[in-house]
């Protein structure tokens, strides 16, 4: 009984993992397990009843009254408007024409499309579904390999979780008490690096195996210079301007992420009006979809807040540190690599939000005490570097089977000729490319830290 009392936090984590695999809703599981083990802690005299009294104020202060998290509904709404207004569809058609002379130009257009939409939406589910509906029929009709097509679409759609404005970075910044603007700035270079690696891979595979990515005919698209520039002005510049307004206002210090999200939402509505898609029905569908998405996100935040509070109150932090030492993981680099491997493996089974809300509160306090100089010029920059490393790592959680959410989004929208086996085979090389990008960011921390230093977010 004494052993159980001393290891309640570990049992709590194991029970959480088991129940998640059963398939119960994550928000209920997180909160329910926390309350159950809080009661067990009272029974074993390692948790006080009075501590339950601080749970509701903690949820209220960390989620309901949190000014940073207000940005989430704005970015969700902005992304949904862009999806339903046809802006994304016209952007892809323009990119196809701009890249048609490059090997694998259509696939590269999809990656560029995912990169641009990532900088305007940050909603992976919407991006993957939208790209699948818009791009996959065209890619298959052009003779593209099914595996390359679905792999390109899935990987491009998941860029929204890393490239700002990213909902994940907003939540991470709140958890780690780091400026969201700092994290947004720090994630730009890793996001563009990953996008660039995808583009290089597509170009190489199209050059080596042209049957997998046939070139686009010159007859597709505008046939004269005037029509060409009209297409660019109408389809390419408006989303680019929206990106500049949203991110430029944050980096320039003119607006907080919440204010920039509101401005972006207004800009997205303006683009919908420009495309003549802004009507009562579209607006109603957008509000409903946004409300459901936001409710899901905040419900999970509530449950995770309860879980992390009870876990730490039961001595979870100290117990994790002791376990790491017991298995010989006691240096900073060993712990960091262990966390990266753990996050990658958890990505096979859990959503990024669950991993983020469970792993960061446990390991960040331990790693905060470790000295990583001279690899990082000043050790106070470590938390920014570490959080963005986790963000880069978590992008793979959307692509790794059996529970990669991007794969589920895609399977629900692909034609019957594209099987789950095609999807699994298609994403394998792109997961490998994501790991390469993560290794680059670990070896060269300036990929993450240079831009925040340039803009003065960190010294």
MORA-V593518 format. One line per field, one symbol per residue. ss: DSSP state (2 for helix, 1 for strand, 0 for the rest). phi: phi as a letter, one per 30 degrees, with the letter a starting at -180 (. if undefined). burial: b if it has 16 or more other C-alpha atoms within 10 Angstrom, else e. Layout:
ss: ???
phi: ???
burial: ???
//
This chain:
ss: 022222022222222222222200022222222222222222200000222222222222222200000222222222222222002222222222220000002222222222222200000222222222222222222000022222222222222220000022222222220002222222222222222222222222222202220000000000002222222222222222222222222220000022222222222222222200000222222222222222222222222222222222200222222222220000022222222222222200000222222222222222220000000000222222222222222222220000002222222000000002222222222222222222222220022222222200000
phi: .dddddcddddddddeddddddjdededdeddddddddddddddicbceddddcddedddddbdcdddddddedddddddddddcidddddddddeddcddceieddddddddddddddbbicdedddddddddcdedddddideddddddddddddddddcdddcdddddddddchceddddedddddeddeddddeddddddddddbdddbdddddddjecbddddddddddccdeddddddddddddddidbdeddddddddddddddddddicdbddddddddddddddddddddddeddddddddedddidddddddddddcicbdedddddeddddddddddbbdedddddcdeddcddddddcccdcecebdddeddddddedddddddddcdddcdddddededbddddccddedddddedddddddddddedddcddedcddddddidbd
burial: eeeebbebbbebbeebbeebeeeeebbebbbbbbbebbbbbeebebbeeeebeebeeebeebbeeeebbbbbbbbbbbbbbbbbbbbbbbbbbbbbbbbbeebbbbbbbbbbbbbbbbbbbbbbbbbbbbbbbbbbeebeeeebbbbbbbbbbbbbbbbbbbbbbbbbbbbbbbbeebbbbbbbbbbbbbbebbbbbbbebbbebbbeebebbbbbeeeebeeeeeeeeebbebbbebbeebbbbbbebbbeeebbbbbbbbbbbbbbbbbbeeeebbeeeebeebeeebeebeeeebbbbbbbbbbbbbbebbbbbebbbeeeeeeebeebeebbeebbeebbebbbbbbbbbbbbbbbbbbbebbeebbbeeebeebebbbbbbbbbbbbbbbbbbbbbebbbbbbbbbeebeeebeeebbbebbebbbebbbebbebbbeebbbbbebbbeeebee
//
